[in-house]
Structures are given as structure tokens and as C-alpha cells.
């Protein structure tokens, strides 16, 4: 997953502040949202 983000940054470089904001925003989504979808039977912090 991290390699994909690094590849995207190399393919379409953005101003550093904008890139950092996007990466951190995507990291939050990757960390929480897909985990609930992929493992609905496992307990989550929100529940």
C-alpha cells in the first residue's frame, strides 16, 4: 500500500503541503474504513 502511494507521488507530483494532506487523509481512510468492510465479523473500536 505504501509503495502505491509513493508511486502516485512520483507519477503526479504535487506541492508538498497538498501532497502531505492527501497522504494523511488517505492513510486515515485506509486504516479504518476498508478494515471494517473487509472484516465485518471482527470487533472494531467504533463498536
Secondary structure, DSSP 8 states (H G I E B T S, - for coil): -HHHHHHHHHHS---HHHHHHHHHHHHHHHHHHHHHHHTTTS--S--
